[in-house]
């Protein structure tokens, strides 16, 4: 089985040694043509949306793979965040080809474990961190174009956990179906949304919204999947993140 896990990156970084499995991809290459990196594939070849990286984030890598990569299973990790059977911060312990092949014997989809918010729903967590309007427009697009997903959308918004980071590995048939559905929604959201006044960070809106769409798609289709650990390879400032989280809850209204 030909399996490829893209590693989204925007700068040189240590990569897994297994070049058969892992494919480093420079996201937003069209925006920085002067920054080509040896050994990294640019997301600006063939049918691509590389120039949209400022608002679509790592989705430009996913789109490139959907349109250009021939493989039996396709996935995505980030240059600092990997799926693994271990919890150790060791890039050499990222999923290897033998582990992936074993998991794919019984599952078409592999995901990192859900992120739990405990005291907030996915909807409330999102609107305390980002602009509310794009999420409301997404709901309307689903009601207009994919009404069979409306119940699952509401269910996921009310849930207090989600598969985040746009990380996954899927057999090609599922990957194609997911991309077709997701990008149809996001391109329509892009058409209906004016983000010109958003900060540079908030202009990454389509990447943010997409993180919640994965579970909507999984729930509606009742797809089975395997969960593994996700490991951030660098130290994280959890105390600082916690204070930031609480500050957003207190300071940002829900309307």
Secondary structure, DSSP 8 states (H G I E B T S, - for coil): --EEEEEEESS-----S-TTTEEEEETTGGG-GGG--TT-EETTSSS--GGGHHHHTTHHHHHHHHHH---SEEEEEETTEEEESS-SS-GGGB--HHHHHHHTTT-SEEEE--EE-SSS-HHHHHHHHS-SHHHHHHHHHHHHH-GGGHHHHHHHHH-SEE--TT-EEEEHHHHHHHHHHHHHHHHHHHHH---TTS-TTGGGHHHHHHHHHHHHHHHHHT---EEEEEEESS---HHHHHHHHHHHHHHS---
